[in-house]
Amino acid sequence: MATATTWQKSSFSGGGDGANCVELRAQHPGTVKLRESDAPSTELSTTPERLAHLIRHVKTQSRIHPCE
């Protein structure tokens, strides 16, 4: 039997139910799922460690090459 999952929106999504947000959920220990709210049937799987590495990389790059 499948269990219900709770998706968490990014704090940068602006709130509401708009289609411009990234959502995360813990699948089971050691696995994190990601999806975009405008394509909820497409999910990516990763580990917490790899997700943390991606976030650090994005933060570093945004300081080096800020958006205009």
N, C-alpha and C positions, 0 to 999 in steps of 0.2 A: 504494500500500500504506500503510495506517495505521500509525503508530508508537505504541508504548506511552507513556503519560504517567504522570508521578508526581505525585500529589496530596500537598500538604504540609498538615498540620493546624495550626490555630492553637495557639500556646503556651498559650492559656487554655482549651483544650478538656478539660483534666484527664487527658489520656492515655487509654490503652485504646482499645477499639473502640466506645465509646458513640455514641449518636445525637445528641449535643449538641455538635457542633463545626462550624466553618467550615473549609473546605479550599480551598487555592489551587494553581494551577499556571500556569507560563508556557506559553502556547500557541505563540507564535513571537515574535520581537522586536517589542516594542510592544504586546503583548496579554497580559492576565492573565485567567484564568478563575476564577470563584468558585462554590462550591456548598455546600449544607448536607448533612451526612452522612445526615440522615433523608430527604432528597429528592435522591439523587445524579444522577437523570436531568435535573434542572433546573439549568442552568448559566447564569451571567451572565458577560458579557464586558465588560472595561474596559481602560483604559490604566494603566500604572504611576503616571502623574501624577494621574489621577482617583482611583485607589485611595488614594494618599498624601493627597490632599485630604480624602477621606472619613474616613480614620483620624484626621487632625488635627482635623477637625470633631467627631468622636465623642469624642475625648479632651478637647477644650475643653468640650463640653457636659457631660461627666461631672464635670468640676471645678466647673462652674457649678451643675448640678443633680444632686448625688450621689444614688445609689440609697439607699433606706432599707431 
